[in-house]
């Protein structure tokens, strides 16, 4: 074995034992950013199936050698804990030629133009059941335009989506948020009680310097289309986060993801969004100074 590979293991709920890791990335050897979900498919498979998305990174053509991120999709059939699942060969969702890249192109690390931290395009996915059967939604961050300065800097980040109603055999593409400013770190989860898809992310829309993001949440209600329309964004944090405002990390790191969980009933549901923010200062030798902390917001619907 050589290169960066994606593995999947089956473990008991208490993690007391696990199966050997099964390679799910096929012949891809420069993989990263994997995400796993369970696909509800009770009608044909009583145990459902396990799905994985990831990226395989290749070097683009000269002179800038801008990376290309192939977003891949894998379906696995579980065989019970301690037995490795059997998985399909990876299929291509999209070759993303305008990714946010840690490495950048010929001039070094990638980043957003108005921040100092680096991160990479990271596709996440989830499933839901509606009148079309089981739908799959994938979201990821990308650059609105070609990368600048040798492939290292993105002046405007957006969030895109792909949707499938046939378990990845075909995909239809759309957008989550392409407004002015940077949109990044999307996370997606389905509220199984309503089959509403929730997507949370950072957005600098409204900040003239594209620097201080707020946390937004959008929802995709069940409907006849695939994908169904993305609803209006809800603002979860009215105060923008200062990406450079940490006593130790400064502007080098703010994590690389946020998290979302959602559940409830047909009449009362809640989405819980976890993220990094520096709205609360720390105290160092008696002096107040900004610091990053974990925060959580609740959205009721």
N, C-alpha and C positions, 0 to 999 in steps of 0.2 A: 504494500500500500504506500502511496506517496501523494503529496499535495494536501489540500484542505478539503475534507469530505464531511458529509452530513450523515449522522447515524440516528437510528431510532431504536429504543429499547422499550419493552413492556415490563412494568413493575407492578407488584401488589400495592394495594392502596396504602398500606403502612410502610412501604418501601423496604420491607424486610428482605426481599429478593427481587432480582430483575433478570430479564433475559439478556443474552449477549446482544451487543449493538448490531443492528442490521444496516448496511449502507443503503441509503435511499437516494443518493445523488448520482447514481449510475456512473457514467464515465467522466462526469464533471470533476475537475481537480483543483479549482480555485474558488471554492464556495464560501458563503458567509450568510449571516442574517437569516437564520432559519426560524420558522414559526409553525407550531403544531396545533391542530384543532380536531375535534370529533365531529364527523358528519352524521346527522341523524338520517337513517335510511331504513327505518323499521320495516317498511313494506317488503323490502327485498332481502335485507340482511338484519336479522334480529339484533345483532350486536352493533349495527352501524359500521362505520369505517373511520379510519384515522387519516388525516390529510396533512401535508407538509408543504409550505412554500419556502423558497430560499432564493438566493441570487448566485449566479456563477459569473465571475468577473473576468473579462478578457481585455487585452490592450487594443485600443483603436489604432488607426493608421497614423503615420507621421504627417506633419511635423510635431503635433501636440500629444499624440498617443493618448487621447482622452479615453478613459475606460468605458466599456460597454457592460451594462448590468443585465444579463439574461435572467428574467424572473421566471422561476420554474414551479411546477405543481406536481405533487405526487399523491397517489391514493394507496393506502395500505389496508389490508384485511387483518384484523386482530385474530390471534389464535389462543388467547388466554395468557394471564400473567406467567412469566418465566419461559414463555415460548415466543420466539421472535416473530414479528408480523411478516407477512408476505406483501411486497410492495410492487406497484406498477413502475414502468420506466418513466423517468421525469419527462413531462411535456412542457413546452414553452408557452407561457402566457404572453410575454412581450419582451422584446429586446429594447431596453431603456438606454437610448443613446445620449440622454441629457440627465445623468444621475447626479445626486449629491455624492461626492466621493471623498473618502478619507485620504486617498493618495493624491488625487488630482491628476493633472497631466504632467507635461514636461517641466513645470516650474515648481513642483512640490505639492504640499498638502492642500486638499480641498477644504472649502469653508464657504459660509455665506459672506457677502460683501460687508455687512454691518456688524459682524460678530467675530470673536477670536477663537471660539471653540470649533472643533471639527466633528463631523459625524457622517454617516453614509446612508444612502437610500436603503430602507428596510421595509420590505413588504410584509403586511400582516393580513390575515383572512379570518372569516367566520362563515357559518352557514345559517340558513333559516328556511322554514317551511311555509309556503304560501300557496296560492291557487296555481302556481306554475310547478308545484312539487318542491323539491329541495333546491334552493338557490345558494350559490357561493359568491361572496363579495371579497375582493382583494383591494387593499388601499396601500399607497406608497407615496413618499415625497420625491420630487424631481425638480429640475431646474426649468423655468419657463422658456429660457433661451439657451443658446449654446454657451458653454462655460467660457469664462474670460481668463486672460493671463496664463496662457498655456494649459488651460483645462483645470485650473485650481480654484477658481472663485465663481460662485453663483450669485448673480445680482438680484434674483427674484425666484423664490422657491414656491412651488404649488403642490397640491395633493391630488393625485389621480386615483381612479378606480377601474377595476375590471369586474364583470359579473358573468356568471355562467349558470344555466339551468340544466346542464347535462353533465355535471361532475367534471368540468374542465375539458370536455371535448371541443367546445368552442367558447369564445369570449366576446363580450360586447364592452366597449370602453366608454368612460365618462370622466367627470371631474367631481371632486368633493368641494374644493375651494381653490379658485384661480384669481382671486381678487388681488389688488396691488398689495405689496408687502410680502413678507415671507410666511409661508405656512409649512410647518414641519412637525416631526414626531407623531404622526397619526397612530391611533390605536383603535381597534374595532372589536365590538362584542354585540351579540344578539341577545335581546331579552326574550327568553324562550316562552314566557307567558303571553306575550303579545306579538312575537316575531318582528319587533321593531329593531332595526340595526342602529346601533349607536357608534358614532365616530368622534373621538376627542382629539384635539391637537393644539399646538401653539400657533398663534397668529400675531404678526406685527401690524396688521391692517389698522390704520388710524394713528400710528406712530410715524411722524414725518421722517424720522431717521431710520426706519425699518430695524429698530434695535431692541425695543422692549416689548416682548410678546405678552399677550393675554391667553388664557385657556378658553377655547371654544368647544362646543358640542353641537353636532348636527345629527339628525335622525333620518332614517329611510324607512318609511312605513310600507307594509305589504301592499302589493297592487298587481295589476295585470302585466306590467312590463318587466324586463330584465335588462338593465337595472331599472328600478323604480326611481322617481325623482328624489333628490336630496333636499331635505327641508331647510328652513332658515336657521342660521347659526344662533345658538344661545351662548351668551357670555357668562362664564363661570367665575372669572376673576376680573374685577373692574380696575384693579391696579396692575400695571404691567410689571413683569419681572425684569430686573436689571441683570443681564447675563454676565456682566463684569463684577457684580457686587458680592464677592465672597472673600472673606479675610485671608484664606489660604489659597483657594483655587483661582481666584481672580477671574479672568475670562477664558481659562483653558478648558473648562469642563462643566457641563450642567446635566450630566447623565446622557443617555442616548435614547430614552423612551419615556412615555408616560403609560399609565394603566387605566383600564375601565372595566367595571363590572356592573351588570344590570339585571334586575329581577323584579317580580311583582305579580300583579293580577291584571285582568283586562281593564279594571277601573282605577288602579293605583299602582304605579311602578316607580322605581327609583334607579337612577344611574349614579354610580360612585366613581369619581375620577381622581386618580392619584397623580401627583406631579411635583416637580421641584419648584420652589419659589423662595424669594428672600424678603418677604413682607415683614418678617420679624427679625430684628437685630439680635446678635449675640453680644455678650459682655466679655471683654478681654482685659484682664488686669484693671477692672473697674471702668473701662471705657467701652461705649457702645460702638459696634461696627457691624456692617452687613454680613450675613452668612446665608448659605443655602440650607434649606430644610425641606423635609417631606411634608406635603400638605395634601388634604383630601377635601373635595367639594361634592355636594349632593345635588342632583337635579331630579325633581319630581315631575311626573307627567301622567 
